[in-house]
Amino acid sequence: MSTARQADAAAGGRLRAPLFFALMAGLIVLEGMTSGWNSALGILNMGLLSAIMALGVNMQWGYAGLFNAGAMGFVALGGLAPVLISMPPTPGAFKAGGFGILAAFAVAAIAVIGAVWLYRTLRGKLRGLAVAAVLIVGFFTFRWLFDPAVDAIEAINPSAAGNLGGLGLPTLVSWPVGALLAAGAAWLVGKIALGLRSDYLAIATLGIAEIVVAVLKNEQWLDRGVLNVNGIPRPWPVPYEIDLQNSHAFVTKMQAWGIDPTLGSTITVKLAFLLLFVIVIFALIWLTEMSLRSPWGRMMRAIRDNEVSAAAMGKNVTRRHLQIFVLGSAVIGLAGAMMISLDGQMTPSSYNPLRYTFIVLVMVIVGGSGSNWGSILGGVLIWYVWVKAGDWGPDMMAILASPFPAGPFKEHMIDSAAHMRMLVMGIILLGVLRFSPRGLLPEK
């Protein structure tokens, strides 16, 4: 390739990211002008949270080639943090059963540690019998302590509480705690599953994610289960709409600008959330870009491209895989905690693999695997299309079905409009893989 053509290609590469982000900004502005700024800011905020999830998955898949099909579980664990940290404690709950639950988990930990010690110390048939005996005794002791404590906690004001509650700390504190919860779970999962082949790793992480969500749905003493936790406090400095609407200064300012105070309060709240999300994203982008350009980042990409060669050069591949798996899961957990703060409620039944695992993978692939900025673009763009495809689906299907006479076929087409989102996602994914297989903003 001539020098001039190389220069033109480099210039085109430099302009690629600004053009795509300008296009995304234009879509958000168009949404605000056509459907209202309330809708546009709602899409943008959830798009940024999705982008953070995509950034965490990209660290695992794009940096190290680890196929994590259980992102949903780490999102859910991150979402548990605001419940445990920011909600006020349930009066009398810890006294009624908190010490019993702590004692039960202490017995479980002692039983596991004792079983591991016996397994490493003893030999022959005695080893199996001793390990089994310790685990069986530990299990029944655990249930003997755990069940009465749970019953006592769940009996306290079950219509509004029935759980331990939280520590009453600021919501911003819960965001890094959510990252730590996800990181701790990722360490346990990684120690077990990272030795598996990539396809088995995907199956293992998907199964573990389902287990995590099942626990959150059924352990009412922890997070009220399917009864949900409502009224999770907002992070500073995000205000409440009712406080703004009761503020004479705010109402006067909105009226002077010709804006309805109710609409102005919701937009103000979403702008405050947007400011926090943008700060977090720029901090994450700075950290990930610096790490990717460091010797550590080059080593991770070398392991991704050829594990055998990296191991031959003395790199501990399994240890580095565990490291990046924990870091990526921490970012995913951070996004989960931020999302619960935005929603104001914890609903374990809302976690599903389509939204919190596979759509996030589509975001990474479309944006560009291994590209941090590509993950941000893919997160916002795919979430925008996901939301708008649900709005456009019925209208598009009505147009497609209009030439057909009334009957079962036409009714079936109209009833199938709800599946338009999956169809659009499939078309986008196939188009990107065909015409830009490295993504819209490929890794350099």
HELIX and SHEET records of a PDB file:
HELIX    1   1 THR A    3  SER A   35  1                                  33    
HELIX    2   2 TRP A   37  ALA A   64  1                                  28    
HELIX    3   3 ALA A   71  ILE A   85  1                                  15    
HELIX    4   4 ALA A   93  ALA A   93  1                                   1    
HELIX    5   5 PHE A   94  GLY A   98  3                                   5    
HELIX    6   6 PHE A   99  THR A  121  1                                  23    
HELIX    7   7 LYS A  125  GLU A  154  1                                  30    
HELIX    8   8 THR A  171  ALA A  193  1                                  23    
HELIX    9   9 SER A  198  ASN A  218  1                                  21    
HELIX   10  10 GLN A  220  ASP A  223  1                                   4    
HELIX   11  11 GLY A  225  LEU A  227  5                                   3    
HELIX   12  12 GLU A  241  GLN A  245  1                                   5    
HELIX   13  13 HIS A  248  ALA A  256  1                                   9    
HELIX   14  14 PRO A  261  ARG A  293  1                                  33    
HELIX   15  15 PRO A  295  ASP A  305  1                                  11    
HELIX   16  16 GLU A  307  ALA A  312  1                                   6    
HELIX   17  17 VAL A  317  ASP A  343  1                                  27    
HELIX   18  18 PRO A  348  SER A  350  5                                   3    
HELIX   19  19 PRO A  353  PRO A  353  1                                   1    
HELIX   20  20 LEU A  354  PHE A  358  3                                   5    
HELIX   21  21 ILE A  359  GLY A  367  1                                   9    
HELIX   22  22 ASN A  372  ALA A  401  1                                  30    
HELIX   23  23 PRO A  408  ASP A  415  1                                   8    
HELIX   24  24 SER A  416  HIS A  419  5                                   4    
HELIX   25  25 MET A  420  PHE A  435  1                                  16    
SHEET    1   A 2 VAL A 229  ASN A 230  0                                        
SHEET    2   A 2 GLN A 345  MET A 346 -1                                        
END                                                                             
